Amino acid sequence: MSHTRDTSGKRFFCAVFIIAMACCVVVALGMPSSGVAQSADGSAGLDPSQLENASPLPVLSSSLIPLPVQSTEKPLAPSFVQQVDHGFAATVDWMMSFLFYKLFSQPQESITTNSRNYYVRKVDSKDPFQGIDVTGKPIGKQLTIHQAEALKAQGKLELGTGGSIWRTGVEGDRTVEFVTVNEDVGTKYVLDVVDGKTIFRKDLEGRVLLGTTPKDILTLNQAKELASQGRLQPDSAKLTADGAMRSGAVNPYLAESLVGGAPLVVLWLAIGSVYFTFYMRGFNIWGFRHAFQVVRGRYDNPNEPGEVTHFQALSSALSATVGLGNIAGVTIAMTIGGPGAFFWMMACGFFGMTSKFVECTLGQKFRTVKPDGTILGGPMQYLSVGLKQLGLGPLGSVLAIMFSVMCILASFGGGNMFQANQAGSAILFVLQDTDRQELEQVNQEIKSAAVAENFARLDDLQTQKQSLQEKMDGFKQKFVVVFGIVLAVLVALVIIGGIKRIGAAAEKIVPTMCGIYVLACLYVIFANLLDVPPLVAMIFTEAFNPQAFGGGLLGVLVIGVQRAAFSNEAGVGSAAIAHSAAKTEEPVREGAVALMGPFIDTIVICSMTALVILVTGAWDNEAWLEQGLQGSALASRAFESQISWFPWLLTVAIVLFAYSTIISWSYYGERCWERLFGARTTIGYKFLSITCVFIGTIAHLGAVLDFSDLMILSMAFPNILGAVLLAPGVKRDLASYWRRYRSGEFKTYK
Amino acid sequence: MMAWLPKAHVVVPVDFSDESFAAIDTALDLVKTPDSVHVVHVLPELSATEPGVVWETVDDSSRMDHAEDALRARLKSESDKYDQIDVAVAIGDPGHEIAEFASNVDAEVIVLPCHGRTGLKRLLVGSVAERVVRLAHCPVLVLKD
């Protein structure tokens, strides 16, 4: 009787799963194109697929306008470090192309302005440079060396080798010295069709937002004129290496690219969590109260196999997940995605609770209790052992190895280098605060002096800026090395030296720091309580119908889900390693405890950060965003506007969270290493880990950061696949556990 | 030259694998009484990041107790003839600990099963048998299966 019910139940949920995926596809395809906001008069832009059928893309110029001057200087050969960096970046890009493969991307056509001006003079002459236009005709403007120096100070020159102001080149048939002045890096305008007319809308930096006012829009004719004057940048994809047009390429000034869309792995995580929630019939809701009782210690039996109590296991898992993602990541989500992203973050946290439940129950179910009473458990166990029991042994082994490798790399990247780097830069930001403000002031004065052509003052300011910059850079170079060594030593003391007190102290302080942080956030929110109701309304409307942000529903959803997934690691599988250490004979009990993880991490802590960012208006604050503040710096600024001394406390919290995350993730990486290479080789892992702490602090992240995030999310591929296959077993265990719980079979101890 | 007479003390390191328990039978053949056989299990050092260590619920003495109980239970479940065997647990590098333990009990021979580790694990980990052979003060009998 129960067997038939189970089979039909299985079929029902499989059907629900497939229908959910189908709905996703249909909804996404039917959406207006990403990157196009609703225009001012309320009419939506046509999506490009309709555009393609209606009319071909406008031709702005059929040929490339040649540059008036071509440089004859040989570019410097890349140094060894640059080559390594370049090679690494290329490898990461390749990996991203399939691991972060984007579905539902939309085509986007755009133009980018080009405001270069050229000034030439005869070789070795001391005359001022003469300005020419794109056809080589003189435009009657001159540039003296002094003026060029002024422009160089403002960063508007394209410099030659060694930072020289002019380069040698050919103009037509004569050799010249020329200066290239670049007023700005170029503004991007995205193609759109409104009321049947083709226009180009300005892409506002840092947001997925397009201009709607007349000053931010170019007409087709204006664009064509810019093209004929050579005032547009050609699409580099349509050029060969030496700048000529590729054969077969047309319309060189119209760039075509794919934008938006959702990385496959994010959809995989989101759909997986929704599937688990429905399959377990919403256990994250009705099991919550029981989970709370378990964490409180009601069922703690010290004689059961395992290492720590339920509360301690949850704390260990939380010390790994609560980190820079809860502060910096959330701030980024608010600035790029707006209030709507907050809703999707909460949704991810809510559904993610069941993902955590399933993976941690599996972790407990298939763990190994070693002879000395310690535990080895986690996805690398349940993927191989669990799937073998289902008769899928080879698949299980492959998935387990895939997971272990990615977990080790993730523990070097996101769980190590990223934390070290951000902790260092948070401290540096606070230490250099006065210097930075002074530098900003000097920059402003330089701008005004250059415009006024006050050269004497300019020289003084240049020297001042130079010495200030050198002072800051010098300090930074020394600081990152010192901090890198200090942090590496602190980590080494714990993971190699085995000095337990430091690691234990750090992990135990995390709950307290979380509490203080939440209190500070609540203070800021209550101080602005009147702003909260309209904000809440905005959150809901923006979540489904983003007016303030382009990217459409999918764009906002992806941002919210992605940042929340990085933060709470639900579906990724890492927490199952920590939770399998709990003392219990009931896997489902620990799974219930685990579902409190995403609740505390996302629904409590992330929402606190997000509400502060929203309530202080930091997400939309032009002044702050213009200064280039983002991530934890912007969060710091937002708090500063409410509690002036808080940035210092925030920095302490950030460093503590980073340190505890490094320590906890090194546990995950070590267990995976042990699974692959045996317990006696873990010393190799530990040395690599310490090296990464140091490198993470001193390096510019870039590709390394992309790589580490890639690894954390990619762990979800094998983990969710295995968990979906093993979920029927979990569901049976849940039913049996709940039946016994209801009939009062479980002994309570408190 | 080692005379093939009954030994006073024989050490058998075990790692809970079936081969290692089979080695105990060989050891029993070398001695007069079962209590001359000393079975030893070596535990690795615990990482300070282990949850049990962070929360101070697990320490070396609790681990040794656990392991000893597990060892005795396993021997009992195999056969009653193992009842008199001496059981010990050590913590550290297996090669060193086994050699040191053998010297402490004045062992005349150490009996080791052959592990047959192949591939990557063999390359990286090497073999405990090789280290024991090098470090031990007494002859080492490495069994083949």
Interface residues (C-beta under 8 A of the other chain):
Chain A: E307 V308 T309 Q312 A313 S315 S316 P371 D372 G373 T374 V494 I495 G497 G498 I499 K500 G503 A504 E507 K508 A578 A581 I663 S664 S666 Y667 E670 F677 G678 A679 R680 T681 T682
Chain B: F16 H41 L43 P44 E45 L46 S47 A48 T49 E50 P51 G52 V53 V54 W55 E56 T57 V58 S62 R63 M64 H66 A67 A70 L71 V89 D93 P94 L120 K121 L124 V125
